[in-house]
């Protein structure tokens, strides 16, 4: 773990996108049944893994990967 990545601490990322870009992201998240934040976390991790020639399961701990998988269906339950 890096010096600034403290376990259990939240991280806030501000993303300013144009209206059409936001619409595309929101529609994609909704189509997958996920909250936008969970959808974006998943897609970022997938992109990082692909860039490194690895899988998401290889770049984050198993427990975090399992939590990410569980969070995929939470929007429908909320």
N, C-alpha and C positions, 0 to 999 in steps of 0.2 A: 504494500500500500504506500502511496506517495506521502510525502510530508504533510500536504494540505488536505488529503482525503481522509477525514476522520469518520470512523464507522458510526452509523446512526445519525449523522448530521445531515440536515436537508441541504439541498442545493437549489437555488433559484436561477433560472435562465430566462432572460427577457428576449423575446424574438419579435421583431417588428417586420411583418410581411405585408405586402399589398393585398388588397381585398380579394382578388382572384386567386392568389396563392393560398391565402387562408381558406378560402372556399374549397379548394382542391384538397387541402390537408384535412379539413373537417369532414368532408364527404368520404374520404378514404378511411378515416378513423371510424366514422359511423357505419360504413359498409362492413368493416371488420368487427363491429360490435365492441370497440374499445373506446376508452376516454382518449382525448387528443394527447394528453401527456404520456400515457402508457404506450400509445401507438408510436409517438415520436421516439421514446426511449428504445423501443424495440427496433425501429428502423435505423436509428443511429448505431446501435450495437451490431445489427446485421451488416451495415456498411463498413464499420470498423473491422469486423471479422473478415469480411470479403476482401478488404484492402490488404489485410495481413495474411490472406490465404488460409484462414482458420474458420472455425465455426463459433457461434456465440457461446456455446457450452465450453469451448476452450479458453475463452478470454475472461469469463467471469466465474465466480465460485458456483458450484452446483446448487447451493441453497438459493442464491440470487436468481439463477436461471429458472429454477422451479417456481419462485415467486413471480417472476416475469410471465411465465406460462399461465399461472393461476389468474393473474390480473387481466389476462386477455378476455375472459368472459364476465368480468365484474360489472360492466356497464349494463348489460342486459338484466342483471340481478338487482341493480340499484333502483 
